[in-house]
Amino acid sequence: QFAPQNRKMASSSSPLRSSSVSPLPPSPPTAMKDGEFKNWAELPPELTSSILLRLGATEILENAQRVCRSWLRLCKDPSMWRKIDMLDLDDYDSKDCKASMCRRAIDRSQGGLVEIDIGYFGSDDLLDYIADSSSGLRSLKLVMCNQLTDDGFAEVVVKLPLLEELEASYCSMSEESLKAVGKSCPNLKTLKLNCAGYRVPRNESDDEALAIAATMPRLGHLQLFGNRLTDVGLNAILENCPDLEHLDLRQCFNVNLVGDLEKRCLEKIKVVRRPNDSTRDYPYDATINDVDSSDDEYPYGFSDVDLMSDDEYLYDLSGASDHSDDDMFDVYDDLYL
């Protein structure tokens, strides 16, 4: 119930995706202009590429590349895959299916990937694959990736020294993981560490804030939506992050932003979002949790049950090939390129 609001569970009546390769669809419709018929496949390559770049990776791999051979060739161009957007929080497919698709997209970048957004299917293995394939990565967004572990993340982040932006929203990220980020990514300028907001007395922790203050001095943008830090953690951040210009403390209800602390905060930082500020522009569910969570079993506002789909929602992969490299997209490429 506390997962991002744009997540939608697939209907149990939704058809399962077949593992067989579907034939090429009919040629796209033509449009009449000034008495002439124009075919989409005849658009200049640079214009077609500009259109395709506005699609997400899933749309390209599942649909756009099947329009015609010329589009397939463009969709295989490494320049199309410098950014991979597979957040897909409203498309709750099998995690294995999504991870396989993501690896295919990473392969197409041929080492040129600089920005990637991953939703619920993120795991230690997938993150390791990204790091080994894309050491020049600048931006990494992870949302609802409950399969990630602290040890796995710490091992991966050392391979991403050029990372400048990191989001880990609704992921279990300990202070040790954050210290590993700070030590391994000296150019980190943006950190978004968001979770469900709690309005519960004594539910406090400055561990993450102190880890940020100790290891990330070059931060310019920090979003801590729903964090449990107190005035102590905030003071440490203000003291040790001199370049900070944007600070989002919405639903950080343990922070008492008044008096000297408020004055200091406003003097040092250009944009401050206060604990009770509007959440209208927040991209995820901003529901406040008032239930006691003193056992800290699920400090990020959701459990594994919240994030796992039932069996009826998972696609049957039993008919897939045992050869992981020969996935449906490879077969399609071989047939139609």
Secondary structure, 3 states (H helix, E strand, C coil): CCCCCCCCCCCCCCCCCCCCCCCCCCCCCCEEECCEEECHHHCCHHHHHHHHCCCCHHHHHHCHHHCCHHHHHHHCCHHHHCEEEECCCCCCCCHHHHHHHHHHHHHHHCCCCCEEEECCCCEHHHHHHHHHHCCCCCEEEEECCCECCHHHHHHHHCCCCCCCEEEEECCCCCHHHHHHHHHHCCCCCEEECCCCEECCCCCCCCHHHHHHHHHCCCCCEEECCCCCCCHHHHHHHHHHCCCCCEEECCCCCCCCCCHHHHHHHHHHCCEEECCCCCCCCCCCCCCEECCCCCCCCCCCCCCHHHHCCCHHHCCCCCCCCCCCCCCHHHHHHHHHC
